[in-house]
Amino acid sequence: MKLEKILDKLGSIEKNSFIKIIDNIISKSPKNAKQIDKILSSSDKGLKSVDNQNISKIFALTSGEFQEHIKCEFQEITSQLDILIDIIIRDGNCIMKQDWFSRLYETEIKHIKNRIKMLNADFENNKSELSASRKRDYKIYKACLHTAYHNDIENNRDAKISSDELSIILTLSKQLGLSQEEVKLINYSILPIKKLDIQEVIKGLKNIGVIFYSNKENTIYVADEMVRMLRRVRQKEVAEKFYRRTLKLLRAPIINQIARDHNIDRILSYSQKIEEIIKEGVSFTTLLSEDIYKPGSTLTEKKKTLNELCEKGLNIQNLKGGVLEEKISSLIEHFENVERDEKVGISLDGFDKLLAELNQSLPKLNKQIKEQFELQDEFVLKADFLLDYNIKPRDILDLIVKEDLSKFIKDNGIKQRGDDILNILEHYKDVENLYLENYENVAYRNLNLLKENGITVKESELGLKFEELTKTIFSGLGFNVDDTLKNKLNTKKDMMDILLNLENNEIIIVECKTSKERGYNKFSSVSRQLKSYQNVALKNDLRIVKILLIAPEFSDDFVTDCEMDTEMNLSLMTASTLSNISEAFKTSKYSEFPHVLFRDIVINEERIIKALSK
């Protein structure tokens, strides 16, 4: 669930700890202080009186400093913060009742204690499956950690690992190729581990700003944005669902080798080993730079293997980067963009239909999804419910074994040739609604995200598609999109995109601009274009109520130039703003959008949505 949506659910007291931390960061002149001040300047009473949308923006602007704040908390080595964060960043654990979180925490403590016993037994047993080199790595790390922790006790100080010691130990674990789970087990074989009171645990996490707790609902909320940040703190480069998607493309011998390297039980099945590799916290970068290749592979062979994995397996073409490290970084960035994107790959109606038919064809799936994502509700195959947990159609289909996928495809008359999952997503795609849900991606000409979300389109067609979608949205807002009058006015030289006929010779002119670049910054050329349209309309005795320019975003310079223009009644609107206004209009009392609300230089989404909700 997005941060803004969570903040909307909570009272001021429940948000207090989080606000205090951001306030403290702001007081220390953070990197983006100017942009933050610009947001705060509209409020006389400081951060506490800022609306939730702007608090989310300020959190994004202070994310670097907030991340450092969380890292500092790790110096309190007995805090169990690694255990707790590893629980709350798992797919499906971003919304939890207190008793459910308590159960997960208790299970995790028991699991760690059992694993420590097994690890200690492996240390002592000469016949254990641990290789001599792996035992050596464990012993080196354990000896260094022991010294770092106990040297304070010997000097009559509280046992603590300093930030300098911590950075050295983290470097050591990385160089030894230890997974996070291996590090955790060795840490807690030295430090005493005990179950803490759950109320104290929740209070501690709330005080450092990583969770919100609703007293009324007895529920813990972890924002999607926070989950991504906590993953970075724990050096987990991608979400579990993307890690799983990648691992499932690897052959059994490679999975067996990775499992062997990280002391994962060899008698487990292929699927179980994949889940254990994910739980172990094996670095995704290490996996793709070293673990998935045959011994002795050259750099050229590694790049070829990775390209094939991405193009044929993950359906990602032309991965950026000339060297292996750059390609891996590009893949991680791609997964981050897919996760941030709120679109689901098929339309919402299609997702609901898919879940209903999956439940009918595979009656055990509900239980499987519930257990996989550690969800508390009894019935979880509901689109809105799953999307609150950031679980999308592809994430569900990735968990279904091939035999069950084949059965589902046959049961529902889905195309059988080619990739099963892509065929299923195509079958449940509602193209018109899907394009509208991806309106902002079309505006940004983001072909990769469009493809990931189930839309195949040529780049040359995106400009026209953006115009068509904008027409559809304005029609949905109750406007008369008058192509007849527009075509009558247009000349070979001056061809406006959209004309909204308000009757009585009054019109609104709408111009649509797509752009890959961040911050649309071509005011001089677009203003000449719009003034030409204006002159054509005026010559035909039409009154221009408003000219609207729709683009993915606008640079500060563009907005300033627009403010200084005295010849046009021009307003700027981002694609996301128009999309959100359209959604709010659907539940409003209006049958036709009150166009008088289009009165800002940069259309204020929040003000308009509030007006529609009255």
C-alpha positions, 0 to 999 in steps of 0.5 A, spaced: 500 500 500 502 506 498 504 511 503 499 516 501 494 511 502 496 509 509 497 516 511 489 517 509 487 511 514 491 514 520 490 519 525 495 524 527 498 521 533 499 514 529 503 518 524 507 522 529 513 518 530 514 518 522 513 526 522 518 527 527 523 523 524 522 527 517 522 534 521 528 532 524 531 531 517 529 537 514 532 541 520 539 539 518 538 542 511 538 535 507 540 534 500 533 536 497 532 542 502 530 547 496 524 542 493 522 541 500 521 548 502 517 549 496 512 544 498 512 547 505 512 554 503 504 553 502 503 551 509 504 556 515 504 551 521 510 546 518 510 539 516 504 537 521 499 541 517 501 538 510 497 534 506 498 526 506 500 527 498 505 532 500 508 528 506 509 522 501 513 527 496 517 530 502 519 523 504 521 521 497 525 527 497 528 525 504 529 518 502 537 518 502 537 521 509 531 517 512 535 510 510 542 513 513 537 514 520 535 506 519 542 504 518 544 507 524 539 503 528 543 497 526 549 499 531 544 497 537 546 490 535 541 487 540 535 490 537 533 484 533 532 489 527 535 485 522 530 479 524 524 484 524 526 488 517 526 481 514 519 479 516 516 486 514 519 486 507 517 479 505 512 479 499 505 479 503 507 482 510 506 490 508 499 489 512 498 485 518 494 484 524 498 484 531 497 477 533 499 475 526 505 479 526 506 476 533 506 469 530 510 470 525 516 473 529 515 467 534 516 462 528 522 466 526 525 466 533 524 458 533 527 457 526 533 461 527 534 457 534 533 451 530 538 453 524 543 455 529 543 448 533 544 445 526 550 450 524 554 449 530 553 441 529 556 442 522 562 446 525 563 440 530 562 434 525 567 432 520 563 428 516 558 434 515 556 436 508 559 443 509 566 444 505 572 445 508 573 452 505 566 454 507 567 452 514 573 456 514 569 462 511 564 461 517 570 461 522 573 467 520 567 471 520 565 468 527 571 470 530 571 477 528 564 478 530 566 475 537 572 480 538 568 486 535 562 484 540 566 482 546 572 487 546 567 492 549 566 487 555 573 486 556 574 494 557 568 494 562 563 498 557 556 495 554 557 490 549 556 494 542 559 494 535 561 501 533 559 503 526 566 502 524 566 495 526 560 494 523 562 497 516 568 492 517 564 486 518 559 487 513 565 488 508 568 481 511 561 478 510 561 480 503 568 478 501 567 471 504 560 470 500 556 469 506 548 470 505 544 474 509 541 468 513 548 465 514 550 472 517 544 472 521 545 465 524 553 466 526 551 473 529 545 470 533 550 464 535 554 469 539 549 474 541 544 471 546 537 471 542 530 471 546 523 473 544 521 480 546 514 482 548 510 484 541 508 491 544 515 493 545 517 490 538 511 494 535 513 500 539 520 500 537 519 499 529 514 505 530 519 510 533 524 509 528 519 510 523 519 504 519 512 502 520 505 505 522 500 502 527 493 503 527 490 502 534 483 502 532 484 496 527 490 493 531 494 493 524 501 494 522 502 498 515 508 498 512 508 503 506 511 500 499 516 506 499 518 504 506 519 496 503 523 498 498 528 502 502 528 497 507 530 492 502 536 497 500 538 497 507 538 489 508 542 489 501 536 485 498 536 488 491 529 486 488 523 483 491 522 476 492 517 475 487 522 477 482 528 473 485 523 467 484 521 469 477 529 469 475 530 463 479 525 459 476 528 460 469 535 456 471 536 449 470 536 444 476 543 443 476 545 450 477 539 451 483 543 445 486 550 448 486 547 454 489 543 451 494 550 447 496 554 453 496 549 456 501 548 450 506 541 448 503 539 441 505 540 437 498 534 433 499 529 438 498 525 439 491 527 444 486 521 449 488 523 448 495 530 449 494 528 456 490 524 458 496 530 457 501 535 460 496 530 466 497 530 466 504 537 465 505 538 472 502 543 470 497 545 477 493 541 477 487 548 481 484 552 475 486 547 470 483 547 473 476 555 475 476 557 468 479 553 463 481 549 461 475 554 460 470 558 453 469 565 453 472 570 457 468 565 461 463 569 467 460 566 474 461 563 473 453 559 467 455 557 470 461 554 476 458 551 471 452 547 467 458 545 473 462 542 476 455 538 469 453 536 469 460 533 476 460 530 476 453 528 469 452 526 467 459 524 474 462 522 477 456 526 483 456 529 485 450 536 490 449 538 490 456 542 496 457 549 496 459 556 494 455 559 490 461 556 484 465 555 489 472 551 494 468 547 489 465 545 486 472 544 493 474 539 495 468 535 488 470 535 490 477 532 497 475 527 494 471 524 490 476 524 496 481 520 500 475 515 494 474 514 494 482 513 502 483 508 502 477 501 501 480 498 498 473 497 490 474 499 488 467 491 486 465 485 490 467 482 490 474 476 487 471 481 482 467 484 480 474 478 479 478 476 474 472 482 471 472 482 470 480 475 467 479 477 462 474 483 460 477 479 458 484 474 454 480 480 450 476 485 450 481 481 449 488 487 449 492 490 455 489 487 460 495 491 456 500 497 456 496 497 463 495 495 465 503 501 460 505 506 463 500 505 470 502 503 469 509 496 472 508 491 472 514 485 472 511 481 466 509 479 468 502 485 472 498 483 471 491 480 478 490 484 483 486 483 489 490 485 485 496 492 483 493 493 489 490 494 492 497 499 488 498 502 489 491 501 482 489 499 482 481 497 477 476 504 475 474 506 474 481 500 469 482 501 465 476 509 465 477 507 460 483 503 455 479 506 449 477 507 447 470 502 441 470 497 446 474 498 451 469 497 447 463 490 444 466 488 451 467 489 453 460 485 447 457 479 448 462 479 455 460 480 455 452 487 459 452 492 458 447 497 453 448 503 454 444 508 459 446 509 461 453 504 459 458 504 465 463 504 470 457 498 466 454 494 467 460 495 474 461 493 475 454 487 472 454 484 476 460 487 483 457 481 488 456 485 492 451 481 499 452 481 499 460 489 496 460 491 502 455 487 507 460 491 504 466 497 505 463 496 512 460 502 515 464 506 510 461 504 512 454 505 519 456 512 517 458 513 513 452 516 507 456 516 501 452 519 496 457 513 498 462 508 497 457 510 491 455 511 488 462 504 490 463 501 486 457 501 492 452 505 491 445 505 497 441 510 501 436 514 507 439 512 511 433 504 509 435 505 512 442 504 519 440 497 518 436 495 513 442 496 518 447 491 523 443 486 517 443 486 516 450 486 523 452 480 523 448 477 517 451 478 520 458 475 527 456 469 524 453 468 520 460 468 527 464 462 528 460 465 533 455 463 533 447 470 531 444 468 535 437 472 532 431 467 535 426 468 542 428 476 540 429 477 538 422 473 544 419 478 548 423 484 545 422 489 546 416 495 543 413 499 547 417 495 548 424 492 541 426 490 541 433 489 535 437 483 535 441 477 540 441 472 540 446 465 544 444 462 547 450 456 550 445 455 557 444 461 558 440 465 556 446 471 551 446 477 548 450 483 546 446 487 540 448 494 539 446 497 532 447 505 531 448 509 525 450 516 525 452 521 520 454 525 526 457 524 528 465 521 535 465 518 537 458 522 543 457 520 546 450 515 552 451 517 556 445 516 551 440 509 549 443 507 556 445 508 558 437 504 552 435 498 553 440 498 561 438 496 558 431 491 554 434 488 560 438 488 565 431 485 560 427 479 559 432 478 566 433 478 568 426 472 563 426 468 567 432 470 562 437 471 564 444 477 560 447 475 558 454 481 555 456 487 551 452 490 545 456 497 542 455 497 535 457 504 532 458 508 527 463 511 532 467 513 540 466 520 543 468 520 549 472 523 553 467 517 551 462 512 553 468 515 559 469 515 561 461 507 559 462 506 564 468 509 569 464 505 568 457 500 574 457 497 572 450 494 565 452 489 562 457 494 556 458 494 551 463 498 545 464 496 538 466 500 532 467 498 525 465 497 522 472 493 528 474 488 527 468 488 520 470 487 521 477 481 526 476 478 522 471 478 516 477 475 521 482 470 524 477 467 517 476 464 517 484 462 524 484 455 527 483 457 530 477 454 528 470 459 533 466 466 536 469 465 543 471 471 546 467 471 552 471 476 548 476 481 548 470 483 555 473 491 554 475 497 555 471 499 548 473 492 544 474 492 542 482 490 535 482 488 535 490 484 541 489 480 539 484 479 532 487 477 535 493 472 539 489 469 533 486 468 529 492 463 535 496 
